[in-house]
Amino acid sequence: MELTYAPGACNIGPEEIDRRRKAAVAGLVASVGFAAALIFGFGSAPGGLERLLVALPLTGAAIGWIQARRRFCMAYGLAGTFNLGTIGEMSRVTDQAALAADRRTALIIAAQGLAIGVGGALLFLVLPIAIQR
């Protein structure tokens, strides 16, 4: 698949997309593991505010997945860079309109990821799973 840089739409190539997918899977595994540790290890009950901490890895997983699906790296967008080739081969965005579009997309991805992470944590907060001790 040959990708080209498109301001606000595509700033990473296949290798970078694969990295984002792997990060999303790792974040999801961490989220599930953390949730299990809270319930089974610490006895967290429904409504326990410590359950909201699952928002952290869940937000990371969501951002990774969104970046992979959109073919757009949030950090690169904010930094004004892009990479469509081998990992580590960065190019700089010089056009101000393109830079503004990239930053806007990066902020949208951040907001979407945060919304998913917090939404998932709120669901986990009220999930009626607890260990009787």
N, C-alpha and C positions, 0 to 999 in steps of 0.2 A: 504494500500500500504506500503510495507516494503522497506525502502530505506537504503542503506549502504553508508558510506563515500567513495568517489572516488576522488582522488586528481585532482583538476582542472575541475571536472565534477559535483559533488554532495556534498554539505556540509550542507544542511538543510533538515529537515523532514517535514511532513505534516502540523504541527502547524505553523512552520516558513514560509512555503510556503503560507499558508493562510494569514499570516500577511503581506507578500509582495503583495499579490493580493489586500488586503484591502488598503494598502498604495498606490498602483497604481491607484485604483479607486478614492481615496481621492485626489491624485495629479491631476488626470484628471478633477475632479469636480472643484478643485481650479484653474486649468488652464482656463477652460471655464468661470468660474466666474470672474476671473481676466480680461480675454479678454473682456467680456461683460461690466465690469466696465470701462475699458479703452474706449470702444466705446460709451456706453450709458451714463456713468457718467461723463467722462472727455472729451468726444467729440474727441477722438483720430482719426485722419484721416489717410488714407493709406499713408505710407511713414514716419509716425511719429516714431521717434526712440524709444519712450517710449514703443512701441509695442514689442520691442525686449525683454522686461522684462518678457514676458510670457515664455521665455526659462527656467526660474528658476523652476516654478512648473511643467512645461512640462518635463523637464529633470528628476525631481524626479519621476514623473509618469512612464516615460519610464524605468528608472532603476528598479523601483518596479516590473513592468511587466516582464522585462528581467530576473530578479532574480527568480521570480515565475516560469517562463517557463523553465529556466535552472536548477532549484532546487539548486541554488548557491547564497549565500549571499556575496556581494562584500566586506562589512566591515569585515565579518568573514574571508574571504580569505586573506585580507590584514593583519589581526591580527593574523593569524595562528591558528584559532579555527574552530570548527564545532559543530553543534547541530542537531541531528537527533531525539531527544526525546522531552520532555516537554520544553517549553520555559524557558530559564534560566539555563538549564543544559548543560553547555559548556564542550567541550573536546578540548585538545590542540593537534595540529599537531606537531609531533616531527621529522619526516623524512624531511631532507632538500630538497630532490627532490620533495616531495609532497607539501612542503611549497612554493617552487618556482612555481610549476604548479598552485597552488591556487592563488598566487599573480598575475601571468600572466592572469589568467581568470578574476580576479577582475578588473584589468586594462582594459581588453577588454570590460567588462560590462560597466565600467565608460565611455569609449570612445564611445561605442554604444549609451548609454543613452544621452550623451552630443550631439552626432550627431543628434539624433532624436529631442531633445529639441531645439537645434539651428536651425535645418531644419524647424521644426514647427513654430518657431518664425519668421524665414525669410518669410515663407508663409503668416503668419499673418501680417507681415510688409507690404506686397503688396496687401493683400486682399482688394478688392474694396468695403468695407463696412464702411460707415460713417453716422453720424447723422447730418442733416442740421439744423443749429441753426439760 
